[in-house]
């Protein structure tokens, strides 16, 4: 048999076998980006200069006494009017001192991620009070059971790199119970890096005791912290929040990495002009950076400058659209320019259903943030309804979307092998096509990402299958995961010890 004959004889079977094998992830999280630059260097410098002027001349109000003392000891100015001014030299010292790269640990070391530079990771965020029910297709109040289900669902999604609690358990009214059971849901259902919020500073130390149990003993968590805290210590416009500042102190004392989030809203708590918004929001996030580095120099902090937009006609939060896409991209660009680990927000669609609006808004905003090089892209998995809602189907759909965006960020490898001069000549002078060629098989494994949800059938085949839509496919995949993936990440002894010390509201497994 000739070489060509052998290729023809085995080509279809080999192709079918190749399709049946799980494809390796050739475009994994952590792709390097920064190609989209909505601002020029001169424009970034103007925004930064205005931010420094706001901090030096206007400063921040509502400064808790303890923080005022620490800031003034570091070089800030208390002029006696209730506001603290941060001179440019103090701000630039904080930028120089700040951690530029650090690891967000997973309890499974293979799931840890290093942030900094221009590596991009999609993850979660949000505090949705409503969940899109997988069975009824209608929104209802989010529950603690939902949080457990969302955590174990995303545990299987390879393009969701870390998990922040995405919903609020509205069936847990006590704030201590809420914070404790939220943390428990995270460590019981995933070994990825996780994140949560603490309602009050007093809740931090007890929860660290729980994390120590999961980590293997007293003090183990602080040695390798696998949970970070989401905190908003600066409230727009330009003032501190006392309770959140107290949480910062508690987190730093227990070596918990922090994501200090500024979440101003255009035309409400920040200027409606995009440039003015970026200047104020940058000033506020820099104030958080100064605070953290005045308390504990070099402590891991994600510089989370999240520009948010309201519809100026109605005052409603608008999570999808061109303005929020370009501003979060610009925020990522500015953070990269400063050399700081960045956090931005994307894919916060206003759509309530998985529909065309959902797809457009998610794709537009997530791609812009990814192309701009945001290190951690929050809110980008599962969120719907302007962050009021969260959806199981959305999680698996967004995981698919992240795969495509990572593929775009990876770009095109140009080499003698990929240019393939000899392969082109062989195909032209031989079979007249590239199907079944060795280079094609190599490219199939190396260069292509295959959606697990998108329908690529011909219309006639699609009709024969009952004309399914992508939401139905996502619902099926989500159900299959929830029916089969029931991980046990705490040993019986660890779980029993946690339950002996804390009021855990979910029953033990098994």
NUMAR-556196 format. One record per residue (C-alpha): residue number from 1; residue in three letters; x, y, z. Coordinates in steps of 0.05 Angstrom, whole numbers, plus 5000, padded with zeros to 4 digits. Layout:
BEGIN
NODE resi resn   px   py   pz
NODE  NUM  ala    X    Y    Z
...
END
This chain:
BEGIN
NODE resi resn   px   py   pz
NODE    1  unk 5000 5000 5000
NODE    2  unk 5026 5069 4982
NODE    3  unk 5039 5123 5034
NODE    4  unk 4981 5162 5006
NODE    5  unk 4937 5100 5007
NODE    6  unk 4954 5087 5079
NODE    7  unk 4935 5157 5097
NODE    8  unk 4869 5152 5061
NODE    9  unk 4853 5084 5091
NODE   10  unk 4864 5105 5164
NODE   11  unk 4846 5178 5160
NODE   12  unk 4773 5177 5179
NODE   13  unk 4781 5127 5236
NODE   14  unk 4840 5166 5263
NODE   15  unk 4801 5231 5259
NODE   16  unk 4741 5200 5295
NODE   17  unk 4786 5173 5349
NODE   18  unk 4820 5241 5357
NODE   19  unk 4753 5275 5365
NODE   20  unk 4732 5225 5419
NODE   21  unk 4794 5239 5462
NODE   22  unk 4791 5296 5511
NODE   23  unk 4829 5354 5480
NODE   24  unk 4886 5381 5520
NODE   25  unk 4880 5454 5539
NODE   26  unk 4930 5487 5493
NODE   27  unk 4908 5558 5512
NODE   28  unk 4903 5553 5588
NODE   29  unk 4890 5610 5637
NODE   30  unk 4948 5657 5647
NODE   31  unk 4957 5678 5574
NODE   32  unk 4998 5742 5567
NODE   33  unk 4961 5802 5541
NODE   34  unk 4961 5878 5540
NODE   35  unk 4950 5887 5465
NODE   36  unk 4888 5932 5472
NODE   37  unk 4909 6001 5495
NODE   38  unk 4850 6050 5497
NODE   39  unk 4894 6105 5527
NODE   40  unk 4957 6137 5500
NODE   41  unk 5018 6146 5545
NODE   42  unk 5003 6220 5550
NODE   43  unk 4931 6207 5570
NODE   44  unk 4952 6158 5624
NODE   45  unk 5001 6209 5652
NODE   46  unk 4946 6262 5653
NODE   47  unk 4899 6216 5691
NODE   48  unk 4953 6196 5740
NODE   49  unk 4974 6268 5751
NODE   50  unk 4902 6287 5766
NODE   51  unk 4895 6229 5814
NODE   52  unk 4958 6251 5851
NODE   53  unk 4931 6322 5855
NODE   54  unk 4865 6297 5883
NODE   55  unk 4901 6258 5937
NODE   56  unk 4948 6315 5955
NODE   57  unk 4898 6373 5953
NODE   58  unk 4830 6343 5967
NODE   59  unk 4850 6281 6005
NODE   60  unk 4802 6231 6038
NODE   61  unk 4751 6242 6092
NODE   62  unk 4721 6200 6148
NODE   63  unk 4790 6174 6169
NODE   64  unk 4787 6127 6229
NODE   65  unk 4835 6151 6284
NODE   66  unk 4879 6089 6282
NODE   67  unk 4887 6096 6207
NODE   68  unk 4900 6171 6212
NODE   69  unk 4958 6156 6259
NODE   70  unk 4988 6103 6214
NODE   71  unk 4981 6146 6151
NODE   72  unk 5012 6207 6184
NODE   73  unk 5069 6165 6211
NODE   74  unk 5082 6144 6138
NODE   75  unk 5082 6216 6113
NODE   76  unk 5009 6237 6103
NODE   77  unk 4983 6304 6127
NODE   78  unk 4926 6316 6176
NODE   79  unk 4906 6388 6167
NODE   80  unk 4854 6388 6221
NODE   81  unk 4792 6390 6176
NODE   82  unk 4776 6316 6181
NODE   83  unk 4811 6298 6116
NODE   84  unk 4879 6267 6105
NODE   85  unk 4923 6289 6048
NODE   86  unk 4969 6240 6014
NODE   87  unk 5029 6275 5982
NODE   88  unk 5055 6249 5916
NODE   89  unk 5120 6224 5947
NODE   90  unk 5080 6180 5996
NODE   91  unk 5038 6152 5939
NODE   92  unk 5098 6137 5896
NODE   93  unk 5134 6104 5955
NODE   94  unk 5073 6059 5964
NODE   95  unk 5074 6040 5890
NODE   96  unk 5148 6024 5895
NODE   97  unk 5139 5984 5960
NODE   98  unk 5077 5945 5938
NODE   99  unk 5081 5872 5920
NODE  100  unk 5086 5868 5844
NODE  101  unk 5077 5792 5837
NODE  102  unk 5050 5741 5886
NODE  103  unk 5017 5673 5887
NODE  104  unk 4944 5662 5900
NODE  105  unk 4950 5594 5931
NODE  106  unk 4902 5537 5919
NODE  107  unk 4897 5483 5972
NODE  108  unk 4917 5439 5913
NODE  109  unk 4985 5470 5895
NODE  110  unk 4974 5453 5822
NODE  111  unk 4915 5501 5821
NODE  112  unk 4954 5561 5848
NODE  113  unk 4962 5621 5803
NODE  114  unk 5015 5676 5803
NODE  115  unk 4988 5745 5789
NODE  116  unk 5026 5805 5764
NODE  117  unk 5054 5827 5698
NODE  118  unk 5004 5816 5642
NODE  119  unk 4980 5745 5655
NODE  120  unk 4904 5742 5650
NODE  121  unk 4858 5699 5693
NODE  122  unk 4782 5697 5692
NODE  123  unk 4747 5683 5757
NODE  124  unk 4686 5702 5797
NODE  125  unk 4659 5754 5843
NODE  126  unk 4591 5781 5860
NODE  127  unk 4542 5779 5916
NODE  128  unk 4479 5759 5879
NODE  129  unk 4417 5757 5922
NODE  130  unk 4379 5719 5868
NODE  131  unk 4393 5653 5832
NODE  132  unk 4366 5633 5764
NODE  133  unk 4335 5566 5782
NODE  134  unk 4361 5509 5740
NODE  135  unk 4293 5475 5738
NODE  136  unk 4242 5530 5734
NODE  137  unk 4282 5581 5695
NODE  138  unk 4258 5636 5743
NODE  139  unk 4295 5678 5794
NODE  140  unk 4288 5663 5868
NODE  141  unk 4327 5683 5930
NODE  142  unk 4397 5654 5934
NODE  143  unk 4409 5602 5989
NODE  144  unk 4467 5570 6024
NODE  145  unk 4453 5506 5985
NODE  146  unk 4461 5547 5921
NODE  147  unk 4529 5571 5944
NODE  148  unk 4552 5500 5957
NODE  149  unk 4526 5479 5888
NODE  150  unk 4559 5537 5852
NODE  151  unk 4625 5523 5887
NODE  152  unk 4627 5450 5866
NODE  153  unk 4602 5466 5796
NODE  154  unk 4658 5515 5782
NODE  155  unk 4708 5466 5813
NODE  156  unk 4704 5427 5747
NODE  157  unk 4711 5488 5701
NODE  158  unk 4784 5494 5679
NODE  159  unk 4779 5565 5654
NODE  160  unk 4752 5593 5720
NODE  161  unk 4817 5603 5757
NODE  162  unk 4793 5623 5826
NODE  163  unk 4726 5625 5862
NODE  164  unk 4698 5683 5901
NODE  165  unk 4630 5670 5933
NODE  166  unk 4583 5690 5878
NODE  167  unk 4518 5694 5917
NODE  168  unk 4493 5713 5986
NODE  169  unk 4457 5660 6026
NODE  170  unk 4394 5700 6040
NODE  171  unk 4368 5642 6084
NODE  172  unk 4424 5656 6135
NODE  173  unk 4404 5721 6170
NODE  174  unk 4457 5721 6225
NODE  175  unk 4520 5756 6200
NODE  176  unk 4568 5711 6239
NODE  177  unk 4534 5648 6212
NODE  178  unk 4535 5678 6143
NODE  179  unk 4610 5692 6142
NODE  180  unk 4627 5625 6174
NODE  181  unk 4582 5583 6129
NODE  182  unk 4605 5621 6067
NODE  183  unk 4678 5604 6083
NODE  184  unk 4659 5533 6097
NODE  185  unk 4624 5525 6031
NODE  186  unk 4687 5548 5995
NODE  187  unk 4736 5501 6029
NODE  188  unk 4688 5441 6028
NODE  189  unk 4676 5444 5953
NODE  190  unk 4739 5467 5917
NODE  191  unk 4815 5468 5923
NODE  192  unk 4823 5528 5877
NODE  193  unk 4843 5595 5906
NODE  194  unk 4781 5624 5939
NODE  195  unk 4758 5692 5964
NODE  196  unk 4704 5719 6008
NODE  197  unk 4683 5782 6046
NODE  198  unk 4681 5792 6121
NODE  199  unk 4622 5832 6147
NODE  200  unk 4661 5854 6209
NODE  201  unk 4733 5851 6232
NODE  202  unk 4715 5807 6291
NODE  203  unk 4696 5751 6243
NODE  204  unk 4766 5745 6213
NODE  205  unk 4803 5710 6270
NODE  206  unk 4752 5654 6281
NODE  207  unk 4748 5639 6207
NODE  208  unk 4824 5636 6203
NODE  209  unk 4819 5581 6256
NODE  210  unk 4773 5543 6208
NODE  211  unk 4822 5554 6151
NODE  212  unk 4879 5528 6196
NODE  213  unk 4841 5464 6206
NODE  214  unk 4833 5456 6131
NODE  215  unk 4907 5473 6121
NODE  216  unk 4932 5422 6171
NODE  217  unk 4942 5457 6238
NODE  218  unk 4950 5521 6278
NODE  219  unk 4985 5574 6237
NODE  220  unk 4986 5533 6173
NODE  221  unk 4940 5579 6135
NODE  222  unk 4984 5640 6145
NODE  223  unk 5043 5602 6117
NODE  224  unk 5006 5589 6052
NODE  225  unk 4942 5630 6049
NODE  226  unk 4892 5601 6000
NODE  227  unk 4836 5651 6014
NODE  228  unk 4837 5726 5999
NODE  229  unk 4791 5779 6024
NODE  230  unk 4749 5827 5982
NODE  231  unk 4745 5894 6017
NODE  232  unk 4723 5964 5997
NODE  233  unk 4759 6008 6048
NODE  234  unk 4749 6071 6006
NODE  235  unk 4678 6093 5992
NODE  236  unk 4666 6138 5933
NODE  237  unk 4672 6197 5930
NODE  238  unk 4738 6201 5968
NODE  239  unk 4725 6177 6039
NODE  240  unk 4742 6117 6081
NODE  241  unk 4693 6066 6108
NODE  242  unk 4708 6051 6181
NODE  243  unk 4683 5979 6184
NODE  244  unk 4720 5960 6120
NODE  245  unk 4784 5993 6146
NODE  246  unk 4779 5951 6209
NODE  247  unk 4772 5888 6165
NODE  248  unk 4836 5909 6128
NODE  249  unk 4874 5912 6194
NODE  250  unk 4848 5844 6215
NODE  251  unk 4865 5812 6148
NODE  252  unk 4935 5839 6146
NODE  253  unk 4947 5814 6217
NODE  254  unk 4929 5744 6194
NODE  255  unk 4969 5747 6129
NODE  256  unk 4906 5745 6085
NODE  257  unk 4918 5774 6015
NODE  258  unk 4869 5830 6001
NODE  259  unk 4833 5855 5940
NODE  260  unk 4819 5928 5955
NODE  261  unk 4761 5945 5910
NODE  262  unk 4740 6014 5886
NODE  263  unk 4671 6011 5855
NODE  264  unk 4651 6081 5838
NODE  265  unk 4592 6093 5791
NODE  266  unk 4594 6143 5735
NODE  267  unk 4549 6204 5744
NODE  268  unk 4531 6183 5815
NODE  269  unk 4592 6173 5860
NODE  270  unk 4643 6193 5806
NODE  271  unk 4643 6240 5747
NODE  272  unk 4602 6222 5685
NODE  273  unk 4661 6240 5640
NODE  274  unk 4703 6178 5629
NODE  275  unk 4770 6214 5640
NODE  276  unk 4746 6247 5704
NODE  277  unk 4719 6181 5728
NODE  278  unk 4784 6146 5716
NODE  279  unk 4823 6200 5753
NODE  280  unk 4779 6197 5815
NODE  281  unk 4774 6122 5816
NODE  282  unk 4850 6115 5808
NODE  283  unk 4860 6164 5866
NODE  284  unk 4814 6122 5910
NODE  285  unk 4848 6057 5894
NODE  286  unk 4916 6089 5905
NODE  287  unk 4891 6111 5973
NODE  288  unk 4877 6038 5990
NODE  289  unk 4947 6020 5966
NODE  290  unk 4978 6074 6010
NODE  291  unk 4936 6049 6069
NODE  292  unk 4957 5976 6061
NODE  293  unk 5031 5993 6053
NODE  294  unk 5030 6041 6112
NODE  295  unk 5003 5986 6156
NODE  296  unk 5044 5928 6128
NODE  297  unk 5093 5946 6072
NODE  298  unk 5093 5897 6014
NODE  299  unk 5031 5859 6036
NODE  300  unk 4998 5823 5976
NODE  301  unk 4943 5869 5949
NODE  302  unk 4905 5865 5884
NODE  303  unk 4897 5935 5857
NODE  304  unk 4823 5928 5842
NODE  305  unk 4800 5991 5807
NODE  306  unk 4731 5972 5779
NODE  307  unk 4698 6029 5740
NODE  308  unk 4623 6017 5742
NODE  309  unk 4571 6052 5699
NODE  310  unk 4499 6074 5710
NODE  311  unk 4448 6088 5657
NODE  312  unk 4444 6164 5663
NODE  313  unk 4372 6163 5638
NODE  314  unk 4347 6120 5695
NODE  315  unk 4402 6114 5748
NODE  316  unk 4403 6038 5741
NODE  317  unk 4470 6002 5743
NODE  318  unk 4491 5980 5673
NODE  319  unk 4537 5920 5674
NODE  320  unk 4543 5913 5598
NODE  321  unk 4560 5962 5544
NODE  322  unk 4615 5999 5509
NODE  323  unk 4629 6048 5566
NODE  324  unk 4641 5997 5620
NODE  325  unk 4682 5955 5571
NODE  326  unk 4729 6012 5553
NODE  327  unk 4736 6038 5624
NODE  328  unk 4754 5971 5655
NODE  329  unk 4803 5960 5598
NODE  330  unk 4833 6029 5612
NODE  331  unk 4837 6012 5686
NODE  332  unk 4876 5949 5670
NODE  333  unk 4922 5989 5624
NODE  334  unk 4935 6041 5679
NODE  335  unk 4950 5987 5731
NODE  336  unk 4998 5953 5683
NODE  337  unk 5031 6021 5671
NODE  338  unk 5040 6027 5747
NODE  339  unk 5067 5956 5751
NODE  340  unk 5014 5934 5800
NODE  341  unk 4974 5869 5802
NODE  342  unk 4908 5889 5773
NODE  343  unk 4836 5870 5784
NODE  344  unk 4779 5893 5738
NODE  345  unk 4708 5871 5727
NODE  346  unk 4674 5845 5664
NODE  347  unk 4616 5802 5638
NODE  348  unk 4567 5834 5686
NODE  349  unk 4511 5830 5636
NODE  350  unk 4445 5866 5648
NODE  351  unk 4408 5809 5614
NODE  352  unk 4364 5766 5657
NODE  353  unk 4361 5707 5609
NODE  354  unk 4413 5671 5568
NODE  355  unk 4396 5708 5504
NODE  356  unk 4427 5752 5451
NODE  357  unk 4437 5810 5499
NODE  358  unk 4472 5763 5547
NODE  359  unk 4520 5739 5494
NODE  360  unk 4536 5808 5466
NODE  361  unk 4548 5842 5533
NODE  362  unk 4589 5785 5563
NODE  363  unk 4632 5775 5501
NODE  364  unk 4644 5850 5491
NODE  365  unk 4665 5867 5562
NODE  366  unk 4704 5803 5578
NODE  367  unk 4744 5807 5514
NODE  368  unk 4762 5881 5524
NODE  369  unk 4786 5867 5595
NODE  370  unk 4826 5807 5572
NODE  371  unk 4858 5842 5513
NODE  372  unk 4878 5900 5558
NODE  373  unk 4916 5852 5604
NODE  374  unk 4875 5854 5669
NODE  375  unk 4908 5803 5715
NODE  376  unk 4845 5782 5752
NODE  377  unk 4780 5792 5716
NODE  378  unk 4726 5790 5768
NODE  379  unk 4651 5779 5760
NODE  380  unk 4665 5745 5694
NODE  381  unk 4634 5677 5710
NODE  382  unk 4561 5663 5723
NODE  383  unk 4535 5733 5736
NODE  384  unk 4470 5760 5706
NODE  385  unk 4419 5814 5717
NODE  386  unk 4468 5871 5732
NODE  387  unk 4500 5829 5788
NODE  388  unk 4434 5817 5822
NODE  389  unk 4430 5747 5794
NODE  390  unk 4474 5686 5783
NODE  391  unk 4462 5626 5739
NODE  392  unk 4486 5554 5735
NODE  393  unk 4479 5554 5659
NODE  394  unk 4518 5619 5657
NODE  395  unk 4577 5588 5693
NODE  396  unk 4587 5534 5640
NODE  397  unk 4574 5582 5583
NODE  398  unk 4624 5632 5610
NODE  399  unk 4676 5578 5619
NODE  400  unk 4668 5564 5545
NODE  401  unk 4674 5639 5529
NODE  402  unk 4738 5644 5571
NODE  403  unk 4769 5588 5530
NODE  404  unk 4757 5627 5466
NODE  405  unk 4785 5691 5496
NODE  406  unk 4847 5656 5522
NODE  407  unk 4857 5629 5451
NODE  408  unk 4853 5700 5424
NODE  409  unk 4903 5724 5476
NODE  410  unk 4951 5669 5458
NODE  411  unk 4956 5698 5388
NODE  412  unk 4990 5665 5329
NODE  413  unk 5056 5627 5333
NODE  414  unk 5097 5641 5271
NODE  415  unk 5154 5593 5257
NODE  416  unk 5183 5553 5200
NODE  417  unk 5140 5494 5223
NODE  418  unk 5075 5533 5227
NODE  419  unk 5087 5570 5162
NODE  420  unk 5093 5501 5131
NODE  421  unk 5122 5515 5063
NODE  422  unk 5136 5442 5050
NODE  423  unk 5067 5421 5074
NODE  424  unk 5034 5470 5026
NODE  425  unk 5076 5444 4967
NODE  426  unk 5059 5372 4985
NODE  427  unk 4985 5385 4989
NODE  428  unk 4983 5425 4924
NODE  429  unk 5023 5373 4885
NODE  430  unk 4991 5313 4919
NODE  431  unk 4921 5306 4947
NODE  432  unk 4900 5377 4931
NODE  433  unk 4876 5388 5003
NODE  434  unk 4902 5387 5074
NODE  435  unk 4853 5338 5106
NODE  436  unk 4889 5282 5141
NODE  437  unk 4958 5313 5133
NODE  438  unk 5007 5307 5191
NODE  439  unk 5011 5383 5197
NODE  440  unk 4934 5386 5202
NODE  441  unk 4933 5335 5258
NODE  442  unk 4987 5372 5295
NODE  443  unk 4950 5438 5287
NODE  444  unk 4885 5405 5310
NODE  445  unk 4918 5389 5377
NODE  446  unk 4959 5452 5383
NODE  447  unk 4923 5511 5352
NODE  448  unk 4848 5501 5361
NODE  449  unk 4799 5506 5419
NODE  450  unk 4735 5466 5413
NODE  451  unk 4671 5490 5446
NODE  452  unk 4634 5439 5487
NODE  453  unk 4569 5478 5479
NODE  454  unk 4566 5515 5412
NODE  455  unk 4525 5482 5357
NODE  456  unk 4565 5474 5292
NODE  457  unk 4517 5426 5257
NODE  458  unk 4487 5440 5189
NODE  459  unk 4416 5470 5194
NODE  460  unk 4384 5405 5171
NODE  461  unk 4420 5366 5226
NODE  462  unk 4402 5419 5277
NODE  463  unk 4328 5413 5258
NODE  464  unk 4332 5337 5262
NODE  465  unk 4358 5343 5334
NODE  466  unk 4299 5385 5354
NODE  467  unk 4329 5454 5342
NODE  468  unk 4364 5459 5410
NODE  469  unk 4391 5525 5435
NODE  470  unk 4455 5537 5474
NODE  471  unk 4419 5549 5539
NODE  472  unk 4390 5479 5536
NODE  473  unk 4460 5451 5524
NODE  474  unk 4488 5491 5582
NODE  475  unk 4431 5469 5628
NODE  476  unk 4445 5396 5610
NODE  477  unk 4519 5404 5624
NODE  478  unk 4507 5440 5690
NODE  479  unk 4459 5386 5713
NODE  480  unk 4508 5331 5695
NODE  481  unk 4563 5364 5735
NODE  482  unk 4519 5375 5796
NODE  483  unk 4493 5304 5793
NODE  484  unk 4562 5272 5789
NODE  485  unk 4614 5319 5819
NODE  486  unk 4610 5314 5895
NODE  487  unk 4681 5326 5918
NODE  488  unk 4705 5312 5989
NODE  489  unk 4760 5362 6003
NODE  490  unk 4757 5359 6079
NODE  491  unk 4774 5295 6115
NODE  492  unk 4723 5267 6164
NODE  493  unk 4768 5289 6221
NODE  494  unk 4775 5360 6193
NODE  495  unk 4700 5366 6181
NODE  496  unk 4684 5340 6251
NODE  497  unk 4732 5389 6283
NODE  498  unk 4703 5447 6244
NODE  499  unk 4633 5427 6264
NODE  500  unk 4653 5421 6337
NODE  501  unk 4677 5494 6337
NODE  502  unk 4629 5528 6289
NODE  503  unk 4555 5527 6274
NODE  504  unk 4556 5495 6205
NODE  505  unk 4485 5496 6176
NODE  506  unk 4493 5443 6123
NODE  507  unk 4492 5369 6143
NODE  508  unk 4554 5326 6137
NODE  509  unk 4562 5288 6073
NODE  510  unk 4555 5213 6073
END
